[in-house]
Amino acid sequence: MRTPPTQLPPLALYVHIPWCVRKCPYCDFNSHQVKEEIPVKAYIEALKNDLSNDRHMAQGRRFESIFFGGGTPSLMPANAIGDIIKAAHDIVGIQPQAEITLEANPGTVEHHDFVELRTTGVNRLSIGAQSFDSEQLKTLGRIHRPDEVYRAVERAKSGGFDNFNLDLMHGLPGQSIKEALSDIKQAISLKPQHISWYQLTIEQNTEFFSRPPTLPHEDTLHDIMEEGMQLLANNGYQQYEVSAYAKAGKQSQHNLNYWQFGDYMAIGAGAHGKITTGVAQCFRYRKTRQPKDYLDNDRPFTAHQEDIGSENLPLEFMMNALRLNAGVERDIFVQRTGLEFKSIDAPLLALQRKGLIEPSNTHIAPTKLGRLFLNTVLEAFS
């Protein structure tokens, strides 16, 4: 019998909405183009049943945050989102100050009354701008125009949302430094509390992988990063994670839970979760990917589950924690993995000597050089 941990990590909930209007050529997420009407009622019932089946994973905890991702969650009506939040409250429980985020595509915001959405409990939006260049948006397969990003933000603000993120990409096909900085300036002009600014990467199982576009030269990418980070910092957006920049106190609590190796339950087609079950014992799991299979009552919701062996925990922990500029407290490593800190003394010392990890008796944090060569840092724990 496994011994329960003395202190369980915080618990979050991820809800996956798998449909989108059109599949973007760079997207490797579990998303499916809408070919007919979305089965909203059936999917909501499946989500509720999925959560009920997994309620034991909470182990007495309540959700510290909830994130609706996709796909395009903003295709779902506000009352459906509200039903899921109510189910999460009734089945597991939600902390009073929980951050509840919904991803919104600027091309689908007309589906929502933002005042109604705000009343469901959603208190943060993540708006997928990606670029403010019309031609780049076409290349990326986005269904919105630049002006629709502005309209989405205005509607969100008038609907009572005072906390929102803008997703923005850089290193786009043929993009110049000037064009990348122009995107950032336009994003800043909308006064978001948070900006997720990340480089386009070509992933397997995407259209771009089959037909790769011509991306900027490495020197250009480096200059975009350096000048973009400085521009964001000059406007009060502090980088706290590899691709995340926030005003003071507006970091994404849901994502911080991921990066600090917290637990997260997952419901919805293709959703991934991670749960701690004992000292140095935790597992990952994935739900059935295809929406039609997820809605099939004769099929289980969970498609795959595997334990994370104690020998793999240091790498699993560091893959998340070292994305944070400030790193994490040493005690967090012990609490979240159940391992003694001395188990990673040797690789940490070696990395400190190379200038890749900050020397500290209280924290584990990458140096600026360590953040640039994160894969090299992680190899020390594999």
C-alpha positions as CSV (number, residue, x, y, z in Angstrom):
1,M,0.0,0.0,0.0
2,R,1.3,3.5,-0.9
3,T,1.9,5.9,1.9
4,P,0.1,9.2,1.3
5,P,2.3,12.3,1.0
6,T,2.5,14.6,4.0
7,Q,1.6,17.5,1.8
8,L,-0.2,17.2,-1.5
9,P,0.5,19.8,-4.2
10,P,-2.1,22.4,-5.2
11,L,-4.7,21.1,-7.6
12,A,-5.9,22.7,-10.9
13,L,-8.4,21.6,-13.6
14,Y,-7.9,21.6,-17.3
15,V,-11.0,21.4,-19.5
16,H,-10.4,20.7,-23.2
17,I,-12.8,21.9,-25.9
18,P,-11.6,20.1,-29.1
19,W,-13.4,21.9,-31.9
20,C,-12.3,24.9,-34.0
21,V,-13.5,26.6,-37.1
22,R,-10.4,25.7,-39.0
23,K,-7.2,23.8,-38.1
24,C,-4.2,26.1,-38.1
25,P,-1.2,24.7,-40.1
26,Y,1.2,25.1,-37.1
27,C,-1.1,23.5,-34.5
28,D,-0.3,20.1,-33.0
29,F,-3.0,20.3,-30.3
30,N,-5.9,17.9,-30.3
31,S,-8.3,20.1,-32.3
32,H,-10.9,19.1,-34.9
33,Q,-12.5,21.3,-37.5
34,V,-16.2,21.8,-37.0
35,K,-18.0,20.1,-39.9
36,E,-21.5,20.3,-38.4
37,E,-23.2,21.6,-35.2
38,I,-21.1,21.0,-32.1
39,P,-22.9,18.5,-29.8
40,V,-22.9,21.0,-26.8
41,K,-25.3,19.2,-24.5
42,A,-23.8,15.7,-25.0
43,Y,-20.3,17.1,-24.5
44,I,-21.2,18.9,-21.3
45,E,-22.7,15.7,-19.9
46,A,-19.6,13.7,-20.9
47,L,-17.4,16.3,-19.1
48,K,-19.5,16.1,-16.0
49,N,-19.4,12.3,-16.0
50,D,-15.6,12.3,-16.7
51,L,-15.1,14.6,-13.7
52,S,-17.3,12.5,-11.5
53,N,-15.3,9.4,-12.4
54,D,-12.0,11.2,-11.5
55,R,-13.2,12.9,-8.3
56,H,-11.1,10.6,-6.1
57,M,-8.0,12.2,-7.6
58,A,-8.7,15.4,-5.8
59,Q,-8.0,13.6,-2.4
60,G,-9.8,16.3,-0.4
61,R,-8.4,19.3,-2.4
62,R,-10.3,22.0,-4.2
63,F,-9.4,23.6,-7.5
64,E,-7.0,26.5,-7.2
65,S,-7.5,27.3,-10.9
66,I,-9.4,26.2,-14.0
67,F,-8.4,26.6,-17.6
68,F,-10.6,26.1,-20.6
69,G,-8.3,25.3,-23.6
70,G,-8.7,23.9,-27.1
71,G,-9.5,23.9,-29.9
72,T,-11.6,27.0,-29.5
73,P,-13.5,27.2,-26.1
74,S,-15.1,30.4,-27.2
75,L,-17.2,28.4,-29.6
76,M,-19.1,27.1,-26.6
77,P,-22.0,29.2,-25.3
78,A,-21.6,31.0,-22.0
79,N,-24.2,28.9,-20.2
80,A,-22.4,25.7,-21.2
81,I,-19.2,27.1,-19.7
82,G,-21.2,28.0,-16.6
83,D,-22.5,24.4,-16.4
84,I,-19.0,23.0,-16.3
85,I,-17.8,25.5,-13.7
86,K,-20.9,24.6,-11.5
87,A,-20.1,20.9,-11.9
88,A,-16.5,21.5,-10.9
89,H,-17.8,23.3,-7.8
90,D,-20.3,20.6,-6.9
91,I,-18.2,17.6,-7.6
92,V,-14.8,18.7,-6.3
93,G,-15.0,22.2,-5.1
94,I,-13.4,25.5,-6.2
95,Q,-11.3,27.8,-4.0
96,P,-13.0,31.2,-3.5
97,Q,-10.3,33.2,-5.3
98,A,-9.6,30.7,-8.0
99,E,-8.4,31.9,-11.4
100,I,-10.7,30.7,-14.1
101,T,-9.4,31.3,-17.7
102,L,-11.1,30.8,-21.0
103,E,-9.2,30.9,-24.3
104,A,-10.9,33.1,-26.9
105,N,-10.3,33.3,-30.6
106,P,-10.9,36.9,-31.9
107,G,-12.8,35.4,-34.9
108,T,-15.4,33.7,-32.6
109,V,-16.1,36.3,-29.9
110,E,-19.4,37.1,-31.5
111,H,-20.6,33.8,-30.1
112,H,-20.4,35.4,-26.6
113,D,-22.1,37.9,-24.4
114,F,-19.1,38.8,-22.3
115,V,-21.3,40.1,-19.5
116,E,-23.0,36.7,-19.3
117,L,-19.6,34.9,-19.6
118,R,-18.3,36.9,-16.7
119,T,-21.2,35.9,-14.5
120,T,-20.4,32.2,-15.0
121,G,-17.3,32.6,-12.9
122,V,-14.7,33.1,-15.7
123,N,-12.5,35.9,-14.5
124,R,-9.6,35.8,-17.0
125,L,-9.4,35.6,-20.8
126,S,-6.6,34.4,-23.1
127,I,-7.1,36.0,-26.5
128,G,-5.3,34.4,-29.4
129,A,-4.1,37.4,-31.4
130,Q,-0.9,35.7,-32.7
131,S,-0.1,38.6,-35.0
132,F,-1.4,42.0,-36.1
133,D,-0.2,41.6,-39.7
134,S,-3.0,40.6,-42.1
135,E,-0.7,38.5,-44.4
136,Q,0.9,36.7,-41.5
137,L,-2.6,35.8,-40.1
138,K,-3.4,34.3,-43.5
139,T,-0.2,32.3,-43.5
140,L,-0.9,31.1,-40.0
141,G,-4.4,30.0,-41.1
142,R,-6.1,32.3,-38.6
143,I,-9.8,33.1,-39.2
144,H,-9.6,36.7,-37.8
145,R,-8.4,40.0,-39.0
146,P,-6.2,42.5,-36.9
147,D,-9.2,44.7,-36.3
148,E,-11.1,41.8,-34.7
149,V,-8.4,41.5,-32.0
150,Y,-9.1,45.2,-31.1
151,R,-12.8,44.5,-31.1
152,A,-12.4,41.4,-29.0
153,V,-10.4,43.3,-26.4
154,E,-12.9,46.1,-26.3
155,R,-15.9,43.7,-25.9
156,A,-14.0,41.9,-23.1
157,K,-13.3,45.1,-21.2
158,S,-16.9,46.4,-21.6
159,G,-18.1,42.9,-20.4
160,G,-16.2,43.4,-17.1
161,F,-12.9,41.6,-17.8
162,D,-10.0,43.5,-16.2
163,N,-7.6,40.5,-16.5
164,F,-6.7,39.2,-19.9
165,N,-3.8,37.7,-21.8
166,L,-2.8,38.2,-25.4
167,D,-1.1,35.3,-27.2
168,L,1.5,36.5,-29.7
169,M,3.9,34.6,-31.9
170,H,7.3,35.7,-33.3
171,G,9.7,34.2,-35.8
172,L,7.0,34.0,-38.3
173,P,7.7,33.1,-42.0
174,G,9.8,35.9,-43.5
175,Q,9.2,38.1,-40.5
176,S,11.7,41.0,-39.9
177,I,12.7,42.5,-36.6
178,K,10.7,45.6,-37.3
179,E,7.6,43.6,-38.1
180,A,8.0,41.5,-34.9
181,L,8.4,44.6,-32.8
182,S,5.4,46.2,-34.4
183,D,3.2,43.2,-33.3
184,I,4.5,43.7,-29.7
185,K,3.8,47.5,-29.8
186,Q,0.2,46.9,-31.0
187,A,-0.3,44.3,-28.3
188,I,1.0,46.7,-25.6
189,S,-1.4,49.4,-26.9
190,L,-4.3,47.2,-25.9
191,K,-3.1,47.2,-22.3
192,P,-3.3,43.5,-21.5
193,Q,-2.2,42.4,-18.0
194,H,-0.3,39.4,-19.5
195,I,1.4,38.7,-22.8
196,S,2.4,35.2,-23.9
197,W,5.1,35.8,-26.6
198,Y,6.5,32.7,-28.1
199,Q,8.5,31.6,-31.1
200,L,6.8,29.7,-33.9
201,T,8.2,26.1,-33.9
202,I,7.5,23.5,-36.5
203,E,5.9,20.4,-34.9
204,Q,5.3,17.0,-36.2
205,N,1.8,16.0,-37.4
206,T,1.1,19.6,-38.6
207,E,0.7,21.0,-42.1
208,F,3.8,23.2,-41.6
209,F,5.8,20.0,-40.9
210,S,4.7,18.5,-44.2
211,R,5.3,21.8,-46.1
212,P,7.7,23.9,-44.0
213,P,7.6,27.6,-44.5
214,T,10.8,29.7,-44.7
215,L,11.5,31.0,-41.2
216,P,13.8,33.9,-40.2
217,H,17.6,33.3,-39.9
218,E,18.9,32.4,-36.4
219,D,20.6,35.8,-36.1
220,T,17.3,37.5,-36.9
221,L,15.5,35.3,-34.3
222,H,18.1,36.2,-31.7
223,D,17.7,40.0,-32.4
224,I,13.9,39.7,-32.3
225,M,14.2,38.0,-28.9
226,E,16.6,40.5,-27.4
227,E,14.8,43.6,-28.7
228,G,11.4,42.2,-28.0
229,M,12.2,41.3,-24.4
230,Q,13.6,44.8,-23.8
231,L,10.5,46.5,-25.3
232,L,8.2,44.4,-23.1
233,A,10.3,45.2,-20.0
234,N,10.3,48.9,-20.8
235,N,6.5,48.8,-20.8
236,G,6.2,47.1,-17.5
237,Y,5.9,43.5,-18.6
238,Q,8.4,41.4,-16.6
239,Q,9.4,38.0,-18.0
240,Y,8.8,35.3,-15.4
241,E,8.8,32.3,-17.7
242,V,10.3,31.4,-21.1
243,S,7.4,32.8,-23.0
244,A,5.4,34.6,-20.4
245,Y,5.4,38.4,-19.5
246,A,3.1,40.0,-17.0
247,K,2.4,43.2,-15.1
248,A,3.1,43.0,-11.4
249,G,0.9,40.4,-9.7
250,K,-0.7,39.3,-12.9
251,Q,1.2,36.1,-13.6
252,S,-0.9,33.1,-14.8
253,Q,-1.7,31.1,-11.6
254,H,-2.8,28.1,-13.6
255,N,0.4,28.0,-15.6
256,L,2.5,28.6,-12.5
257,N,1.0,25.5,-11.0
258,Y,2.2,23.5,-14.0
259,W,5.7,25.0,-13.8
260,Q,5.9,24.4,-10.0
261,F,5.0,20.7,-10.6
262,G,1.6,21.0,-9.1
263,D,-1.3,18.6,-9.8
264,Y,-3.9,19.0,-12.4
265,M,-7.0,17.0,-13.2
266,A,-8.0,16.9,-16.9
267,I,-11.3,16.4,-18.6
268,G,-12.3,16.5,-22.3
269,A,-11.2,14.8,-25.4
270,G,-7.4,14.4,-25.5
271,A,-6.8,16.3,-22.2
272,H,-3.7,15.4,-20.2
273,G,-3.5,15.3,-16.4
274,K,-0.9,14.7,-13.6
275,I,-1.7,13.5,-10.1
276,T,0.4,12.8,-7.0
277,T,-0.6,9.7,-5.1
278,G,2.2,9.1,-2.5
279,V,5.7,9.9,-1.5
280,A,7.7,10.0,-4.8
281,Q,4.6,8.6,-6.5
282,C,2.7,10.3,-9.2
283,F,1.2,9.5,-12.6
284,R,0.2,11.1,-15.9
285,Y,-2.8,10.2,-17.9
286,R,-4.5,11.1,-21.2
287,K,-8.2,11.1,-22.2
288,T,-9.6,9.6,-25.4
289,R,-8.6,11.9,-28.3
290,Q,-11.4,11.7,-30.8
291,P,-14.6,13.6,-29.8
292,K,-16.9,10.8,-31.1
293,D,-15.0,8.2,-29.0
294,Y,-15.1,10.5,-26.0
295,L,-18.9,10.8,-26.4
296,D,-19.3,7.0,-26.8
297,N,-20.8,5.7,-23.5
298,D,-19.3,2.3,-24.2
299,R,-15.7,3.6,-24.2
300,P,-13.7,4.7,-21.1
301,F,-12.8,8.3,-20.8
302,T,-9.1,7.6,-20.0
303,A,-7.1,6.2,-22.9
304,H,-3.7,6.0,-21.2
305,Q,-2.1,6.2,-17.8
306,E,1.5,5.7,-16.6
307,D,3.4,6.1,-13.4
308,I,6.3,8.5,-13.3
309,G,9.1,6.5,-11.7
310,S,11.1,8.0,-8.9
311,E,14.2,7.9,-11.1
312,N,12.4,10.2,-13.6
313,L,11.0,12.7,-11.1
314,P,14.1,15.0,-11.1
315,L,13.9,15.5,-14.8
316,E,10.1,15.8,-14.8
317,F,10.3,18.4,-12.1
318,M,13.1,20.4,-13.7
319,M,11.5,20.4,-17.2
320,N,8.8,22.6,-15.6
321,A,10.6,24.5,-12.8
322,L,13.5,25.7,-14.9
323,R,11.2,27.4,-17.3
324,L,10.7,30.0,-14.5
325,N,13.2,32.9,-14.4
326,A,13.1,32.9,-10.6
327,G,13.1,29.1,-10.4
328,V,11.5,27.5,-7.4
329,E,12.4,27.1,-3.7
330,R,14.5,24.1,-2.9
331,D,11.8,22.9,-0.5
332,I,9.3,22.7,-3.3
333,F,11.4,20.1,-5.0
334,V,11.3,17.9,-1.8
335,Q,7.6,18.5,-1.3
336,R,6.5,17.9,-4.9
337,T,8.7,14.9,-5.6
338,G,9.1,13.2,-2.2
339,L,12.8,12.9,-2.9
340,E,15.7,14.2,-0.7
341,F,17.4,17.3,-2.0
342,K,20.8,15.5,-1.9
343,S,19.6,13.3,-4.8
344,I,20.2,16.3,-7.2
345,D,23.3,17.8,-5.5
346,A,25.8,16.5,-8.0
347,P,24.1,17.7,-11.2
348,L,23.2,21.1,-9.6
349,L,26.8,21.6,-8.6
350,A,28.1,20.7,-12.0
351,L,25.7,23.2,-13.6
352,Q,26.6,25.9,-11.2
353,R,30.3,25.5,-12.2
354,K,29.3,26.0,-15.8
355,G,27.3,29.1,-15.0
356,L,24.0,27.6,-16.0
357,I,22.3,27.4,-12.5
358,E,22.4,30.2,-9.9
359,P,24.4,29.4,-6.8
360,S,21.8,29.5,-4.0
361,N,21.0,27.8,-0.7
362,T,17.3,28.5,-1.0
363,H,16.3,28.3,-4.7
364,I,16.9,26.3,-7.9
365,A,17.0,28.9,-10.7
366,P,18.6,29.0,-14.2
367,T,21.0,31.8,-15.0
368,K,20.3,33.9,-18.2
369,L,22.8,31.6,-19.9
370,G,21.0,28.6,-18.5
371,R,17.7,29.8,-19.9
372,L,19.3,30.1,-23.4
373,F,20.7,26.5,-23.2
374,L,17.8,24.9,-21.2
375,N,18.0,21.6,-23.1
376,T,21.7,21.3,-22.0
377,V,20.7,22.0,-18.4
378,L,18.0,19.3,-18.5
379,E,20.3,16.7,-19.8
380,A,22.1,16.8,-16.5
381,F,19.0,15.3,-14.8
382,S,18.2,12.6,-17.3
